[in-house]
């Protein structure tokens, strides 16, 4: 069973009670967790969690070598190009303001409930259409329900939600969502830093030009 846990982690999966209940339960035992951590260490990785209490387990580089930094940059690029659209989808879902729709690990999303909220909001329906370029197989001529299904299926494929009832089309938010939020926060913070650096550079150049003009 430990081999299966390692297989999940090394594949890049986020082991949480929603998506990988058996593996997550195994990692809850200190002796199993220590064994997995030691094995991963020999491979150059460490066992990380999205939060120290009940977060999802995932694989992270043991040391921030040049290669590790390069991979982190690649991951952020993938987030911008691939997972970035997922943020747009989550923002759209948040705006439903429905008590039945949450975006924390374990929260349930019912396709039918989401459809009802969007049908009643021209603004949300417009936002759904705007997502056409980033949603696989999105069809502007399809029904709201069909396109919402494509939205949720894209989130499922990325590991942010799991389909827990295919007949009723009920999804559940996985622990990976916390990692997504942390990346969003990281990017937002560093965008602010970059903007501040550019502003400082412009200000310095302007002061230099002013000084030359006064000379």
ABEGO torsion letter per residue (X at the ends): XAAAAAAAAAAGBBBBAAABAAAAAAAABAAAAAAAAAAAAAAGBBBBBABAAABBBBBBBABBBAAAAAAAAAAAAAAAAAAAAAAAAAAAAAAAGBAABBABBGBBBBAAAAAAAAAABAAAAAAAAAAAAABBGBBAABBAAAAAAAAAAAAAAAGABBBABAAAGBBBBBAAAAAAAAAAAAAAAAAAAAAAAAAAAAAAAAAAAAAAAAX
